[in-house]
Amino acid sequence: MKLTALVHQRLRQLVKPGDHVVDATAGNGHDTLVLAELVGEEGLVFAFDVQQAALENSHKRLEEAGLASRVRFFEEGHERMASRLPEPLHGRLTAVVFNLGYLPGSDKRCITRPDTTLAALRQAVRLLRPGGIASVLAYRGHAGGLAESIAVSAFFQRQTGMEVETQDSPGPVLYIATKSK
Ligand SMILES: C[S@@+](CC[C@H](N)C(=O)[O-])C[C@H]1O[C@@H](n2cnc3c(N)ncnc32)[C@H](O)[C@@H]1O
């Protein structure tokens, strides 16, 4: 199974109608769409990306599925997520999803970076509810990708209160960290 499909499978097992979740790297909206399907009409997806083109692609995908009203889009770095999420939701998120790297079909110089990725991960750990997950799909083939993946791995190794599963592949590596109950 592709690691993107594995992430979606885990999300389908965990995320329930009425839940609140974050797509930390909206990109072309594939993960945002899965999350929007799962949170139902009462839940919400908070989707971040620094590129206008990415948010346009995501918004279009969600519009076409009739689910755009379930998503709040932010043209902002995920390292700002805590300041953008309503205070009552802090500590109550079910999932925060990161799909690192660059927007397929776009400028490969606009990539996620270790400092902002780790800043966002620190916030994600605080924002999750017990039993919630942070998933990080990290690609190592592009410039800076390997260093970012190593930084993410080291981050999770230092974390207490998170149980981390790692799935490696010849392409990306997937980290799924579950917050202790
Ligand atoms: C691999 S793509 C995401 C793919 C997406 N999850 C999908 O389903 O199509 C990575 C995205 O991260 C975005 N990005 C880069 N730096 C970011 C940051 N600091 N905060 C949020 N998004 C960022 C890029 O613009 C790009 O769209």
The ligand as an SDF file (V2000), in Angstrom:
LIG
                    3D

 27 29  0  0  0  0  0  0  0  0999 V2000
    3.7540   17.6810   -0.8910 C   0  0  0  0  0  0  0  0  0  0  0  0
    2.8420   19.1660   -0.9610 S   0  0  0  0  0  0  0  0  0  0  0  0
    1.3550   18.7480   -0.0870 C   0  0  0  0  0  0  0  0  0  0  0  0
    0.4330   17.7960   -0.8090 C   0  0  0  0  0  0  0  0  0  0  0  0
   -0.9770   17.7980   -0.2740 C   0  0  0  0  0  0  0  0  0  0  0  0
   -1.0710   17.2750    1.0710 N   0  0  0  0  0  0  0  0  0  0  0  0
   -1.9590   17.1070   -1.1950 C   0  0  0  0  0  0  0  0  0  0  0  0
   -2.7280   16.2450   -0.7420 O   0  0  0  0  0  0  0  0  0  0  0  0
   -1.9900   17.4520   -2.3720 O   0  0  0  0  0  0  0  0  0  0  0  0
    3.6610   20.2070    0.2090 C   0  0  0  0  0  0  0  0  0  0  0  0
    3.0140   21.5710    0.3780 C   0  0  0  0  0  0  0  0  0  0  0  0
    3.5830   22.2170    1.5120 O   0  0  0  0  0  0  0  0  0  0  0  0
    3.5000   23.5920    1.2790 C   0  0  0  0  0  0  0  0  0  0  0  0
    4.3270   24.3330    2.2370 N   0  0  0  0  0  0  0  0  0  0  0  0
    5.6340   24.6740    2.1690 C   0  0  0  0  0  0  0  0  0  0  0  0
    5.9950   25.3280    3.2980 N   0  0  0  0  0  0  0  0  0  0  0  0
    4.8940   25.3990    4.0930 C   0  0  0  0  0  0  0  0  0  0  0  0
    4.6170   25.9590    5.3920 C   0  0  0  0  0  0  0  0  0  0  0  0
    5.5670   26.5550    6.1180 N   0  0  0  0  0  0  0  0  0  0  0  0
    3.3550   25.8560    5.8670 N   0  0  0  0  0  0  0  0  0  0  0  0
    2.3750   25.2460    5.1460 C   0  0  0  0  0  0  0  0  0  0  0  0
    2.5790   24.6930    3.9300 N   0  0  0  0  0  0  0  0  0  0  0  0
    3.8150   24.7690    3.4130 C   0  0  0  0  0  0  0  0  0  0  0  0
    3.9150   23.7290   -0.1860 C   0  0  0  0  0  0  0  0  0  0  0  0
    3.4630   24.9530   -0.7150 O   0  0  0  0  0  0  0  0  0  0  0  0
    3.2070   22.4980   -0.8120 C   0  0  0  0  0  0  0  0  0  0  0  0
    1.9710   22.8510   -1.3670 O   0  0  0  0  0  0  0  0  0  0  0  0
  1  2  1  0
  2  3  1  0
  2 10  1  0
  3  4  1  0
  4  5  1  0
  5  6  1  0
  5  7  1  0
  7  8  2  0
  7  9  1  0
 10 11  1  0
 11 12  1  0
 11 26  1  0
 12 13  1  0
 13 14  1  0
 13 24  1  0
 14 15  1  0
 14 23  1  0
 15 16  2  0
 16 17  1  0
 17 18  1  0
 17 23  2  0
 18 19  1  0
 18 20  2  0
 20 21  1  0
 21 22  2  0
 22 23  1  0
 24 25  1  0
 24 26  1  0
 26 27  1  0
M  CHG  2   2   1   9  -1
M  END
$$$$
